[in-house]
């Protein structure tokens, strides 16, 4: 992807609390066959260690994979690809174009919301708000003056966007044409086959492990 690995890991920093909570819950509160450490209600077992490694790596891979996709693919390409992939569902009445458009708008406004959050937090700190000291409950309460302006700003942006789309006579995907029409190439076929093979391998591997475990 030609994206620096350190740059991809920036997305993991935003969810490090969730990663730590996932690791702690699986490590200390999972029952297993072999117990390595036990103290009151805390138990470290073989199954707990396995689940901790598995779910932590899975969560990190999810964030890194999403970062790679958004850093290497433009929102317009994501919309076109998603719409073409879900196009068969339009035969049964599923609003494929509208779903793809909503996802594109959501992805487009994520950086805007992050920037808006940073501005609001800086403004609240300049007014003397303390957002970093205290316990978890105190920090959550301190975020209320940040969340309310953020919600108001988000609704205002959504209203302005809806008005702009209506003024430009946007009425959904019916009758719309594309400036760039997508065509299936050899790379697409090879990538699809590899994806299907990997998914099938994962399913078979999970079934094999479960059967051996039950036996």
PyMOL commands that set and color helices and strands:
alter all, ss='L'
color gray80, all
select helices_A, chain A and resi 5-8+10-13+16-28+46-72+75-85+87-92+96-126+136-142+144-167+186-214
alter helices_A, ss='H'
color red, helices_A
select strands_A, chain A and resi 35-39+42-45
alter strands_A, ss='S'
color yellow, strands_A
deselect
rebuild
show_as cartoon
